[in-house]
């Protein structure tokens, strides 16, 4: 039996908070890929009326500015009640996928839902921290208040 505590191995490093997203692209917090071997972004959608949905990862500066062209993306979704309501997608991104050109070691995820919009959220998990667990704790996005009070119980 493998004895891994997922809460110690994975950390929330960025989010796009749950909201109705219409038209304009919204972005996650910037992620320092110098700290993480890889990240996993989980997209969650609600009832989307129609249009298209684009989910991409960009290289950017430490403050999230100056996004370049998308590095990676999922196949564009044609949103309608039959294809993408209450759907999920996962995009994995490794630090070695960062473009060699440019000095930025940060990335961020972008989400666009066509003009009719709809509810969505993204949670990005850091996987395989290059440093100690203590360093990983410092990168956890605001230590998600609802999780900060949870105490680990060993059985």
Buried (B, 14 or more C-beta within 10 A) or exposed (E): EEEEEEEEBBBBBBBBEEEEBBEEEBBBBBBBBEBBEBBBBEBBBBEBBBBBBBBBBBBBBEEBEEBEEBBBBBEEBEBEEEEBBEBEBEBEBBBEBBEEEEEBBBBBBBBBBBEBBBBBBBBBBBBBBEEEEEEBEEBBBEEEEEEEEEEEEEE
